[in-house]
Amino acid sequence: MKIVGLDLSLTSTGVAVIAGRHAAVDRIQTKPDHDDLHGRHNRLRRIVANVASWTDGADLVVIEGLAYAARSPHATERAGLWWLVIDRIVQHVDAVAVVPPTTRAKYATGKGNAGKDQVLAAVIRRHPTVDITGNDEADALILAAMGARHLGHPIDDVPATHLAAMNGGQWPDLEELAA
């Protein structure tokens, strides 16, 4: 079984893959070619292509939902990236889940308002054998771990306060996946 977690970013997209009980993380790092329409478009296309190389053949992809309250001069570009990635994934993967940022944080730390560094610290403690080098990878691993738990193959032990976060995601129906 292959489960992929994605924490999308214009500069450093976090990717985590769980196969069996083995987990690995990586980052897709990009810079714009030029700060014009074509340069930004090419950057989005490169990210989508890289994401596809990780997600094709996955049994489940868990992607972090958009942070609607986040303020950024690139908010529309990030939203565009999210929809381009979703478009690519749903054409090639049967099961996709969306997990809001606060739900991801709650699963990792027990608190939905936990900061990025608190999540990173919790993930490193929980997964000491995975070479996690940054927040993007930690977020992606939490998303993939939530996906593994949803499919009935958890790779981590978490307290009940953390498990409550599983109710916050938009999960595919397991019966439909089995059919």
ZAFI-259145 format. One line per 3 residues: for each residue x, y, z of N, C-alpha, C, O. Coordinates in Angstrom, 1 decimal, m for minus. Atoms other than C-alpha are relative to their C-alpha. Layout:
BEGIN
X/Y/Z/X/Y/Z/X/Y/Z/X/Y/Z; ...;
REM end
This chain:
BEGIN
0.8/m1.2/0.0/0.0/0.0/0.0/0.9/1.2/0.0/1.9/1.3/0.8; m0.8/m1.2/0.2/1.4/3.4/m1.0/m0.9/1.2/0.4/m2.0/1.5/m0.2; 0.7/m1.1/m0.5/0.2/6.5/0.9/0.9/1.2/m0.1/2.0/1.2/0.3;
m0.8/m1.2/0.2/1.4/10.0/0.0/m0.6/1.2/0.7/m1.8/1.4/0.6; 0.5/m1.2/m0.7/1.1/13.1/2.1/0.7/1.2/m0.7/1.9/1.2/m1.0; m0.5/m1.2/0.7/1.5/16.6/0.5/m0.3/1.2/0.7/m1.4/1.5/1.1;
0.1/m1.3/m0.5/2.2/19.9/2.0/0.5/1.0/m1.0/1.7/1.2/m1.2; m0.4/m0.8/1.2/2.1/22.2/m1.0/0.5/1.4/0.4/0.1/2.0/1.4; m0.7/m1.3/m0.2/4.3/25.3/m1.2/0.6/0.5/m1.3/1.0/m0.4/m2.1;
m0.7/m0.5/1.2/5.6/27.5/m4.0/1.5/m0.2/0.1/2.1/m0.4/m1.0; m1.5/0.1/m0.1/9.1/27.3/m2.6/0.5/m1.4/0.4/1.6/m1.8/0.0; m0.5/1.2/m0.5/9.3/24.0/m0.8/m1.2/m0.9/0.4/m1.7/m0.9/1.5;
1.1/0.9/m0.3/6.6/21.4/m1.1/0.5/m1.2/0.7/1.4/m1.9/0.3; m0.4/1.2/m0.8/6.8/18.6/1.5/m0.7/m1.2/m0.6/m1.9/m1.1/m0.9; 0.6/1.2/0.5/6.2/15.1/0.3/0.4/m1.1/1.0/1.6/m1.2/1.4;
m0.3/1.2/m0.9/6.0/11.9/2.5/m0.7/m1.2/m0.7/m1.8/m1.1/m1.2; 0.5/1.2/0.6/5.5/8.4/1.2/0.1/m1.1/1.1/1.1/m1.3/1.7; 0.0/1.1/m0.9/4.5/5.5/3.4/m0.4/m1.2/m0.8/m1.4/m1.3/m1.6;
0.1/1.3/0.6/4.9/2.0/2.0/0.1/m1.1/1.0/1.2/m1.2/1.6; 0.0/0.9/m1.1/4.0/m0.7/4.5/0.2/0.8/1.3/m0.6/1.7/1.5; m0.3/m0.8/m1.3/5.5/0.6/7.8/1.2/0.9/m0.2/1.6/1.5/0.7;
m1.1/m0.8/0.3/8.3/2.4/6.1/m0.4/1.4/m0.5/m1.3/1.5/m1.4; 0.4/m1.4/0.4/8.1/6.2/5.7/1.3/0.7/m0.4/2.4/0.5/0.1; m1.1/m0.9/0.5/10.3/8.6/3.7/m0.6/1.3/m0.3/m1.7/1.5/m0.7;
0.4/m1.3/0.3/10.2/12.3/3.2/0.9/0.7/m1.0/2.1/0.2/m1.1; m0.9/m0.8/0.9/11.5/14.8/0.6/m0.7/1.3/m0.2/m1.8/1.6/0.3; 0.5/m1.3/0.3/11.0/18.3/m0.6/0.1/0.3/m1.5/1.1/m0.1/m2.1;
0.0/m0.5/1.3/10.2/19.8/m4.0/0.3/1.5/0.1/m0.6/2.2/0.4; m0.4/m1.4/m0.1/12.1/23.1/m4.1/0.0/0.7/m1.4/0.6/0.1/m2.3; 0.0/m0.8/1.3/11.5/25.7/m6.8/0.2/1.5/0.3/m0.1/2.0/1.3;
m0.1/m1.5/0.0/12.3/29.3/m7.6/m0.6/0.4/m1.4/m0.6/m0.4/m2.3; 0.6/m0.4/1.3/10.5/31.3/m10.3/1.1/0.3/m1.0/2.2/0.8/m0.7; m0.9/m0.3/1.1/12.2/31.6/m13.7/0.1/1.5/m0.1/1.2/2.1/m0.1;
0.2/m1.4/0.1/11.0/35.1/m14.0/m1.2/0.4/0.8/m2.1/m0.4/0.9; 1.2/m0.4/m0.7/8.5/37.2/m12.1/m1.0/0.6/m0.9/m1.4/1.8/m0.7; 1.1/m0.4/1.0/6.1/37.5/m15.0/m0.9/m1.2/m0.1/m0.7/m2.3/0.5;
1.0/1.1/0.1/3.1/35.4/m15.9/0.5/m1.3/m0.5/0.2/m2.3/0.1; m0.5/1.2/0.6/5.0/32.9/m18.0/1.0/m0.7/1.0/1.0/m1.9/1.2; m0.9/0.6/m1.0/7.7/32.4/m15.3/m0.7/m0.6/1.2/m0.4/m1.7/1.6;
0.8/0.6/m1.1/5.1/31.9/m12.6/m0.7/m1.3/m0.4/m0.8/m2.2/0.3; 0.7/1.2/0.6/3.1/29.5/m14.8/0.9/m1.2/m0.1/0.6/m2.3/0.3; m1.0/1.1/0.2/6.2/27.4/m15.6/0.4/m0.6/1.4/0.6/m1.8/1.5;
m0.3/0.5/m1.3/7.0/27.2/m11.9/m1.1/m0.9/0.5/m0.8/m2.0/1.0; 1.1/0.9/m0.4/3.5/25.8/m11.1/0.0/m1.3/m0.8/m0.2/m2.3/m0.2; 0.0/1.3/0.8/3.8/23.3/m14.0/1.1/m0.9/0.5/0.9/m2.1/0.5;
m1.1/0.8/m0.5/7.2/22.1/m12.6/m0.4/m0.7/1.3/m0.1/m1.9/1.5; 0.4/0.6/m1.3/5.7/21.6/m9.1/m1.0/m1.1/m0.3/m0.9/m2.2/0.3; 1.0/1.0/0.3/2.7/19.7/m10.5/0.7/m1.2/m0.6/0.3/m2.4/m0.2;
m0.7/1.2/0.6/5.0/17.4/m12.6/0.7/m0.7/1.1/0.7/m2.0/1.1; m0.8/0.7/m1.1/7.2/16.7/m9.6/m1.0/m0.7/1.0/m0.7/m1.9/1.4; 1.0/0.6/m0.9/4.1/16.0/m7.4/m0.5/m1.3/m0.7/m0.6/m2.3/0.0;
0.5/1.2/0.8/2.8/13.6/m10.1/1.0/m1.2/0.1/0.5/m2.3/0.2; m0.9/1.1/0.0/6.0/11.6/m10.0/m0.1/m0.7/1.4/0.3/m1.9/1.4; 0.1/0.7/m1.3/5.4/10.9/m6.3/m1.4/m0.6/0.2/m1.5/m1.6/0.8;
1.3/0.4/m0.3/1.6/10.5/m6.4/m0.6/m1.1/m0.9/m1.4/m1.9/m0.5; 0.5/1.0/1.0/1.0/8.3/m9.5/0.3/m1.4/0.6/1.3/m1.7/1.1; m0.1/1.3/m0.5/0.3/4.8/m8.4/m0.3/m0.1/1.5/m0.3/m1.2/2.1;
0.4/0.0/m1.5/m0.7/5.8/m4.8/m1.4/m0.5/0.2/m2.2/m0.4/m0.6; 1.3/0.5/m0.5/m3.5/4.1/m3.0/m0.8/1.1/0.6/m2.1/1.1/0.5; 0.7/m1.1/m0.7/m4.3/7.3/m1.1/1.0/1.2/0.0/2.2/1.0/0.3;
m0.7/m1.2/m0.1/m3.1/10.9/m1.4/m0.7/0.9/1.0/m1.9/1.1/0.9; 0.5/m0.9/m1.0/m3.6/13.2/1.6/0.7/1.3/m0.2/1.9/1.4/0.0; m0.5/m1.3/0.2/m3.2/16.8/0.9/m0.5/1.0/1.0/m1.7/1.0/1.4;
0.5/m1.0/m0.9/m3.3/19.8/3.2/m0.9/0.9/m0.7/m0.6/1.4/m1.8; 0.9/m0.9/0.6/m6.2/22.0/2.5/0.5/1.4/0.0/1.5/1.7/0.7; m0.4/m1.4/0.1/m5.9/25.7/1.7/m0.2/0.7/1.4/m1.2/0.5/2.1;
0.1/m0.9/m1.2/m5.3/28.1/4.6/m0.6/1.3/m0.4/0.1/2.2/m0.8; 0.7/m1.2/0.5/m7.9/30.6/3.8/0.3/1.3/0.8/0.2/2.4/0.2; m0.3/m1.2/m0.9/m6.9/32.9/6.7/1.4/0.5/m0.2/1.7/1.6/0.2;
m1.4/m0.4/0.2/m3.3/33.1/5.6/0.1/1.2/m0.9/m0.6/1.3/m1.9; m0.2/m1.2/0.8/m2.1/36.4/4.3/1.3/m0.1/m0.7/2.4/m0.3/m0.1; m1.2/0.1/0.8/0.4/36.3/1.5/m0.2/0.8/m1.3/m1.4/0.8/m1.9;
0.1/m0.6/1.4/1.1/38.3/m1.7/m0.2/m1.0/m1.1/m0.5/m0.6/m2.2; 0.1/1.0/0.9/1.1/35.0/m3.4/m1.2/m1.0/0.2/m1.2/m2.1/m0.2; 1.2/0.8/m0.4/m2.3/33.7/m2.1/m0.7/m0.6/m1.2/m1.1/m1.8/m1.2;
0.7/0.5/1.1/m3.9/33.4/m5.5/0.9/m1.1/m0.8/0.4/m2.0/m1.3; m0.9/1.0/0.6/m0.8/31.6/m6.9/0.0/m1.3/0.8/0.0/m2.4/0.2; 0.0/1.2/m0.8/m0.8/29.2/m4.0/m1.3/m0.8/m0.2/m1.4/m2.0/m0.3;
1.3/0.6/0.2/m4.5/28.5/m4.5/m0.1/m0.6/m1.4/m0.6/m1.7/m1.6; m0.1/0.6/1.3/m3.9/28.0/m8.2/0.8/m1.3/0.0/0.4/m2.2/m0.7; m0.8/1.2/m0.1/m1.2/25.5/m7.4/m0.8/m1.1/0.6/m0.7/m2.2/0.1;
0.8/1.1/m0.7/m3.5/23.6/m5.1/m1.0/m0.6/m0.9/m1.1/m1.8/m1.0; 1.0/0.5/0.9/m6.2/23.3/m7.7/0.7/m0.8/m1.2/0.1/m1.7/m1.7; m0.7/0.7/1.1/m3.7/22.3/m10.5/0.5/m1.4/0.5/0.3/m2.4/m0.2;
m0.4/1.3/m0.6/m2.3/19.6/m8.2/m1.2/m0.9/0.2/m1.2/m2.1/m0.1; 1.2/0.8/m0.2/m5.8/18.4/m7.2/m0.5/m0.5/m1.4/m0.8/m1.7/m1.5; 0.4/0.4/1.3/m6.7/18.3/m10.9/0.8/m1.2/m0.5/0.3/m2.2/m1.1;
m0.9/1.1/0.4/m3.7/16.1/m11.7/m0.2/m1.3/0.8/m0.3/m2.4/0.2; 0.2/1.2/m0.9/m4.2/13.8/m8.7/m1.3/m0.7/m0.3/m1.2/m2.0/m0.5; 1.3/0.7/0.1/m7.9/13.1/m9.2/m0.1/m0.8/m1.4/m0.9/m1.6/m1.5;
0.0/0.7/1.3/m7.2/12.0/m12.8/0.8/m1.3/0.1/0.6/m2.2/m0.8; m0.9/1.1/0.0/m4.6/9.4/m11.7/m0.1/m0.8/1.3/0.6/m1.9/1.4; 0.0/0.7/m1.3/m5.4/8.4/m8.1/m1.5/m0.1/0.4/m2.2/0.9/0.3;
1.4/0.2/m0.3/m8.7/6.9/m6.9/m0.4/0.7/1.3/m1.6/1.1/1.5; 0.4/m0.4/m1.3/m8.6/8.1/m3.3/0.9/1.2/0.4/2.1/1.2/0.4; m0.6/m1.3/m0.4/m7.8/11.7/m2.2/m0.7/0.5/1.2/m1.9/0.5/1.3;
0.5/m0.6/m1.2/m8.2/13.2/1.2/0.5/1.4/0.2/1.6/1.7/m0.2; m0.4/m1.4/m0.3/m8.1/16.9/2.3/m0.1/0.2/1.5/m1.1/m0.1/2.1; 0.0/m0.3/m1.5/m7.0/17.8/5.8/0.4/1.4/0.2/1.4/1.9/m0.3;
m0.3/m1.4/m0.3/m7.2/21.4/7.1/1.3/0.1/0.8/1.7/m0.8/1.5; m1.2/m0.2/m0.8/m4.0/22.9/8.6/m0.2/m0.2/1.5/0.7/m0.8/2.1; 0.2/0.1/m1.5/m5.5/23.0/12.1/m0.2/m1.5/0.4/0.2/m1.9/1.5;
0.2/1.5/m0.3/m6.5/19.3/11.9/1.4/m0.7/m0.1/1.6/m1.6/0.8; m1.4/0.6/0.1/m2.9/18.4/10.8/0.7/0.3/1.3/1.4/m0.6/1.9; m0.7/m0.4/m1.3/m1.5/20.4/13.8/m0.6/m0.8/1.2/0.2/m1.2/2.1;
0.6/0.7/m1.2/m4.0/18.7/16.2/0.5/m1.4/0.0/0.7/m2.0/1.1; m0.5/1.4/0.1/m3.0/15.2/15.0/1.4/m0.1/0.5/1.8/m1.0/1.2; m1.5/0.1/m0.4/0.7/16.0/15.5/0.2/0.4/1.5/1.0/m0.3/2.1;
m0.3/m0.5/m1.3/0.5/17.9/18.8/m1.1/m0.1/1.1/m0.9/0.1/2.3; 1.2/0.0/m0.9/m3.0/17.6/20.3/m0.6/1.4/0.0/m1.7/1.6/0.7; 0.6/m1.3/0.0/m3.6/21.3/19.7/m0.1/0.5/m1.5/0.9/0.5/m2.2;
0.3/m0.4/1.3/m5.1/22.7/16.5/0.7/1.3/m0.4/1.0/1.7/m1.5; m0.6/m1.3/0.2/m3.4/26.1/17.0/1.6/m0.1/0.2/2.2/0.9/0.3; m1.5/0.2/m0.2/0.2/24.6/17.4/0.7/0.6/m1.2/0.3/0.6/m2.3;
m0.9/m0.7/1.0/2.9/26.5/15.5/0.7/m1.1/m0.8/0.8/m2.2/m0.4; m0.7/0.9/0.9/4.9/25.0/12.7/1.2/m0.7/0.7/1.4/m1.9/0.5; m1.2/0.6/m0.7/8.0/24.4/14.9/m0.5/m1.0/1.1/0.2/m2.0/1.4;
0.6/0.9/m1.0/5.8/22.7/17.6/m0.3/m1.3/m0.7/m0.1/m2.4/m0.2; 0.3/1.2/0.8/4.6/20.3/14.9/1.2/m0.7/m0.4/1.3/m1.9/m0.3; m1.3/0.6/0.4/8.1/19.7/13.6/0.6/m0.8/1.2/1.0/m1.9/1.0;
m0.6/0.6/m1.2/9.4/18.9/17.1/m0.8/m1.3/0.3/m0.2/m2.4/0.6; 0.9/1.1/m0.3/6.4/16.5/17.7/0.3/m1.1/m1.0/0.3/m2.3/m0.6; m0.1/1.0/1.0/6.9/14.7/14.4/1.4/m0.6/0.1/1.6/m1.9/m0.1;
m1.4/0.5/m0.1/10.7/14.3/14.9/0.0/m1.0/1.2/0.6/m2.0/1.1; 0.1/0.9/m1.2/10.0/12.8/18.4/m0.7/m1.3/m0.4/m0.3/m2.4/0.0; 0.9/1.2/0.3/7.3/10.4/17.0/0.6/m0.9/m1.1/0.4/m2.1/m1.1;
m0.6/0.8/1.1/9.3/9.3/13.9/1.5/0.2/0.0/2.0/0.8/m1.0; m1.5/m0.2/m0.1/13.0/9.2/15.0/0.8/m0.6/m1.2/1.9/m0.2/m1.4; m0.8/0.7/1.1/14.0/6.9/12.1/m0.2/0.7/m1.4/0.5/0.3/m2.3;
0.2/m0.7/1.2/12.8/9.3/9.4/0.8/1.3/0.0/0.8/2.0/1.0; m0.9/m1.2/0.0/15.2/12.0/8.3/m0.8/1.2/m0.4/m0.8/1.6/m1.6; 0.9/m1.2/0.2/13.0/15.1/8.7/0.9/1.2/0.1/1.5/1.4/1.2;
m0.9/m1.2/m0.1/14.9/18.3/7.9/m0.8/1.3/0.0/m0.1/2.4/0.0; 0.7/m1.3/0.0/12.1/20.9/7.9/m1.5/m0.2/0.2/m2.0/m1.3/0.2; 1.4/m0.1/m0.2/8.5/21.9/8.5/m0.8/m0.7/m1.1/m1.8/m1.4/m0.8;
0.8/0.5/1.2/7.3/21.0/5.0/0.0/m1.6/0.1/m1.1/m2.2/m0.2; m0.1/1.4/m0.1/8.5/17.4/5.4/m0.8/m0.6/1.2/m1.5/m1.6/1.1; 0.7/0.4/m1.2/7.1/17.1/8.9/m1.5/0.0/m0.2/m2.3/m0.9/0.1;
1.4/m0.1/0.3/3.7/18.3/7.8/m0.5/m1.1/m1.0/m1.5/m1.7/m0.8; 0.3/1.1/1.0/3.7/15.9/4.8/m0.1/m1.3/0.7/m1.0/m2.2/0.4; m0.1/1.3/m0.7/4.6/13.0/7.1/m1.3/m0.2/0.9/m1.8/m1.2/1.0;
1.2/0.1/m0.8/1.7/13.8/9.5/m1.2/m0.3/m0.9/m2.0/m1.1/m0.5; 1.1/0.3/0.9/m0.7/13.9/6.6/0.0/m1.4/m0.5/m1.0/m2.1/m0.5; m0.1/1.4/0.4/0.6/10.5/5.3/m0.4/m0.9/1.1/m1.1/m1.9/0.9;
0.3/0.8/m1.2/0.4/9.1/8.8/m1.5/m0.1/0.3/m2.1/m1.1/0.7; 1.4/0.0/m0.2/m3.2/10.2/9.1/m0.7/m0.9/m1.1/m1.7/m1.6/m0.8; 0.5/0.9/1.0/m3.9/8.5/5.8/0.2/m1.5/0.3/m0.7/m2.2/0.0;
m0.3/1.4/m0.4/m2.3/5.3/7.0/m1.0/m0.5/1.0/m1.6/m1.6/1.0; 1.0/0.3/m1.1/m4.5/5.4/10.1/m1.4/m0.1/m0.6/m2.1/m1.0/m0.2; 1.3/0.0/0.7/m7.6/6.1/7.9/m0.2/m1.4/m0.7/m1.3/m1.9/m0.7;
0.1/1.2/0.7/m6.9/3.0/5.9/0.2/m1.2/0.9/0.1/m2.4/0.4; 0.0/1.1/m0.9/m6.5/0.9/9.0/1.4/m0.6/0.2/1.6/m1.7/0.7; m1.4/0.4/m0.1/m2.6/0.7/8.9/0.8/1.1/0.7/1.7/1.6/0.1;
m0.7/m1.1/m0.7/m1.4/3.2/11.5/1.5/m0.3/0.1/1.9/m1.4/0.4; m1.4/0.2/m0.2/2.3/3.8/11.6/0.5/0.7/1.3/1.7/0.7/1.6; m0.4/m0.8/m1.2/2.3/5.8/14.9/m1.1/m0.3/1.1/m2.2/m0.7/0.8;
0.9/0.1/m1.2/0.8/5.6/18.4/m0.2/1.5/0.5/0.8/2.2/0.8; 0.3/m1.4/m0.5/m0.9/8.9/19.4/m1.1/m0.1/1.0/m2.0/m1.0/1.0; 1.0/m0.1/m1.1/m3.0/9.9/22.4/m1.4/0.3/m0.6/m1.5/0.7/m1.7;
1.4/m0.2/0.4/m6.8/10.1/22.2/m0.2/1.5/m0.5/m1.0/1.7/m1.4; 0.2/m1.4/0.4/m6.6/13.9/22.0/0.5/0.3/m1.4/m0.1/1.1/m2.1; m0.5/m0.1/1.4/m4.6/13.6/18.8/m0.9/m0.7/m1.0/m1.1/m0.2/m2.1;
0.8/0.8/0.9/m6.8/10.9/17.4/m1.3/0.7/m0.4/m1.9/0.5/m1.5; 1.2/m0.8/0.3/m9.8/13.3/17.6/0.1/0.8/m1.3/m0.9/1.1/m1.9; m0.2/m0.7/1.2/m8.3/15.1/14.7/m0.4/m0.7/m1.3/m0.7/m0.1/m2.3;
0.4/0.8/1.2/m9.1/12.3/12.3/m1.4/0.3/m0.4/m1.7/0.1/m1.6; 1.3/m0.4/0.4/m12.7/13.5/12.3/0.0/1.3/m0.8/m1.1/1.7/m1.4; 0.0/m1.2/0.7/m11.6/16.8/10.8/0.4/0.0/m1.4/0.3/1.0/m2.1;
m0.4/0.1/1.4/m10.4/15.5/7.4/m1.2/m0.3/m0.9/m2.2/m0.9/m0.4; 0.9/0.4/1.0/m12.4/15.0/4.3/0.6/m1.3/m0.6/1.4/m1.3/m1.5; m0.5/1.3/0.3/m11.8/11.2/3.8/m0.8/m0.7/m1.0/m2.0/m0.6/m1.0;
0.8/0.9/1.0/m12.7/8.9/0.9/m0.7/m1.1/0.8/m0.2/m1.6/1.8; 0.7/1.1/m0.6/m15.2/6.2/1.7/0.7/m1.3/m0.2/1.1/m1.6/m1.3; m0.8/1.3/0.1/m13.4/3.0/2.5/m0.7/m1.1/m0.7/m0.1/m1.9/m1.4;
0.7/1.0/0.7/m16.2/0.9/1.2/0.1/0.2/m1.5/0.1/m0.8/m2.3; m0.1/m0.3/1.4/m16.0/2.6/m2.2/1.4/m0.4/m0.5/1.6/m0.9/m1.6; m1.4/0.4/0.4/m12.2/2.0/m2.2/0.1/m1.5/m0.2/0.9/m2.0/m1.0;
m0.1/1.5/0.0/m12.7/m1.7/m1.5/m0.7/m0.6/m1.2/m0.4/m1.7/m1.7; 0.8/0.5/1.1/m15.2/m2.1/m4.4/0.7/m0.1/m1.3/0.2/m0.5/m2.3;
REM end
